[in-house]
Amino acid sequence: MLMKNCHYQMGGFALTTVAWLLCCISIGLPQWQVWHYEDPVILKPTVAFVGIWRACIFHTDSNSSNNRLCHQYNYRDSFVPLYIRINQHLLLVSSFLGLFGKITTIIALSNVSMGRVRRNATCNPFSLSGILNIIASSFLYLAVLFNYIAIVRKWGVAFPPSFHMPSHPDIQKMGSAMALAIIAAVFFLLSGTICLSSNLGKSPHSKI
């Protein structure tokens, strides 16, 4: 039965699901860059997160509690630098590709389980999902790379005065959202490799 040879593909589907969830979470998080600077108004060290769609500032009041203030932005805002605009599109496309990869994997597993794929079929029913996952992984890697270059080269953001944020921080670091995106990219790549390397036409004991 073909389903006996689909254990790896089911594992690939699980990896795709986890990768897609991590990708979506990383898109919504502002922790792509961590900025440390001294606020010129309150004259205190301040931490800010600069993400793909928003920037968040953390202030510590007299009660030692953190107050968080976030500002939303999108690709239509003129102050958003080019690398963030590119990352916005890369991450959105990655999430859609990951979703389509999940759907095509479900369809392929359904076809195999219902016997719609012949044992000697030369066409890999999981090839489309594998290609989609690998492309999604590539786009995620590009987004991480652009953000890393921005941090290393200390590219700033000309925020409007209403944000009360400097264009360049004193210290610029990588945030946790980058780590999630890297893990998602690795999982997408592994899942795509599993799907593309699957061979349902041969049993494990078949001779060449």
C-alpha positions in Angstrom: 0.0 0.0 0.0 1.3 3.4 -0.9 0.5 5.0 2.4 3.2 2.8 4.0 5.7 4.8 2.0 4.3 8.2 3.0 5.8 8.5 6.5 8.5 10.9 5.3 5.9 13.0 3.4 3.8 13.2 6.6 6.9 14.4 8.4 7.4 16.9 5.7 3.8 18.1 6.1 4.4 18.6 9.8 7.6 20.6 9.1 5.7 22.7 6.6 2.9 23.4 9.2 5.4 24.4 11.9 7.4 26.5 9.4 4.3 28.3 8.2 3.2 29.1 11.8 6.7 30.4 12.7 6.8 32.5 9.5 3.4 34.1 10.3 4.5 34.8 13.9 7.8 36.4 12.8 5.9 38.7 10.4 3.7 40.0 13.3 6.5 40.5 15.8 8.4 43.8 16.0 11.6 42.2 17.3 13.5 42.2 14.0 15.8 44.8 15.3 16.5 45.9 18.8 17.5 49.5 19.3 19.2 51.0 22.4 19.4 54.7 22.7 18.9 57.6 25.1 15.6 59.3 24.8 16.2 63.0 24.3 13.0 63.9 26.1 13.2 61.9 29.3 17.0 61.5 29.2 16.8 57.8 30.0 18.1 54.7 28.2 15.4 53.4 26.0 14.8 50.1 24.2 12.8 50.0 20.9 11.9 47.1 18.6 11.8 47.9 14.9 9.9 45.3 12.9 8.5 44.8 9.5 5.1 46.5 10.1 5.6 48.4 13.4 8.0 49.9 15.8 7.6 49.6 19.6 9.2 51.7 22.3 9.6 50.6 25.9 9.7 53.2 28.7 10.4 52.4 32.4 8.4 54.6 34.7 9.0 55.4 38.4 7.3 52.1 39.5 9.8 50.1 37.5 7.1 48.9 35.1 7.6 48.9 31.3 5.2 50.9 29.2 5.0 49.8 25.6 4.0 52.2 22.8 3.8 50.9 19.3 3.5 52.7 15.9 2.2 50.9 12.9 3.4 51.6 9.3 3.2 50.0 5.9 4.8 50.1 2.5 2.9 53.2 1.6 4.6 55.3 4.2 7.3 57.4 2.6 9.7 57.1 5.6 9.9 53.3 5.4 13.4 52.4 3.9 13.7 50.2 0.9 15.0 47.1 2.7 11.9 47.0 5.0 9.6 47.4 2.0 11.3 44.5 0.3 11.1 42.4 3.4 7.4 43.2 3.7 6.8 41.7 0.3 9.2 38.8 0.8 7.6 37.7 4.1 4.1 38.0 2.8 4.9 36.0 -0.3 6.7 33.4 1.9 3.6 33.0 4.1 1.3 32.5 1.0 3.7 30.0 -0.5 3.9 28.1 2.7 0.1 28.0 2.9 -0.2 26.8 -0.7 2.5 24.3 0.1 0.5 22.9 3.0 -2.6 22.7 0.8 -0.8 20.9 -2.1 0.7 18.5 0.4 -2.7 17.7 1.9 -4.1 17.1 -1.6 -1.2 14.8 -2.5 -1.5 12.8 0.7 -5.3 12.5 0.0 -4.7 11.3 -3.5 -2.1 8.7 -2.3 -4.4 7.5 0.6 -7.3 7.0 -1.8 -5.3 5.1 -4.3 -5.4 7.8 -7.0 -1.6 7.6 -7.5 -0.4 4.5 -9.2 2.6 2.7 -7.7 4.6 2.9 -10.9 3.7 6.5 -11.6 6.7 8.6 -12.8 5.3 11.9 -11.6 6.0 12.8 -7.9 2.7 14.0 -6.5 4.6 16.0 -3.8 6.8 17.9 -6.2 4.7 21.0 -6.4 4.6 21.4 -2.6 8.3 20.7 -2.4 9.0 23.5 -4.9 6.7 25.9 -3.1 8.4 25.2 0.2 11.9 25.7 -1.1 10.9 29.0 -2.7 9.3 30.1 0.6 12.5 29.2 2.4 14.6 31.2 -0.1 12.4 34.3 0.4 12.7 34.0 4.2 16.5 33.7 3.9 16.6 36.8 1.8 14.5 38.8 4.3 16.8 37.7 7.1 19.8 38.6 5.1 18.5 42.1 4.3 17.7 42.7 7.9 21.1 41.4 9.0 22.9 43.7 6.5 20.9 46.6 7.8 22.0 45.9 11.3 25.7 45.4 10.4 25.8 48.5 8.3 23.7 50.4 10.9 21.1 51.5 8.4 18.6 53.8 10.2 15.0 54.7 9.7 13.8 58.3 9.3 10.8 57.9 11.6 8.4 60.9 11.7 8.5 63.2 14.7 5.3 61.7 16.1 7.2 58.4 16.7 9.7 60.1 19.1 12.4 57.8 17.9 15.9 58.7 16.5 16.8 57.7 12.9 19.9 55.9 14.2 20.3 54.2 17.6 23.4 54.0 19.7 23.3 50.2 19.6 21.6 48.1 17.0 21.1 44.3 17.6 19.3 41.3 16.1 15.9 40.4 17.6 14.1 37.2 18.3 11.9 37.5 15.2 14.9 36.9 13.1 15.6 33.7 14.9 12.0 32.5 14.3 12.3 33.4 10.6 15.6 31.4 10.3 14.0 28.4 11.9 11.0 28.7 9.6 13.3 28.9 6.6 15.2 25.8 7.7 12.0 23.8 8.2 10.6 25.0 4.8 13.8 23.8 3.2 13.8 20.4 4.9 10.2 19.9 4.0 10.7 20.8 0.4 13.7 18.5 0.2 11.7 15.6 1.6 8.8 16.2 -0.8 11.1 16.5 -3.8 13.1 13.4 -2.9 10.0 11.2 -2.2 9.7 8.2 -4.5 6.4 6.3 -4.1 7.0 4.2 -7.2 9.5 1.9 -5.5 9.3 0.0 -2.3 12.2 0.1 0.1 13.2 -3.5 -1.0 12.9 -3.0 -4.7 16.0 -3.7 -6.8 17.6 -1.3 -9.2 
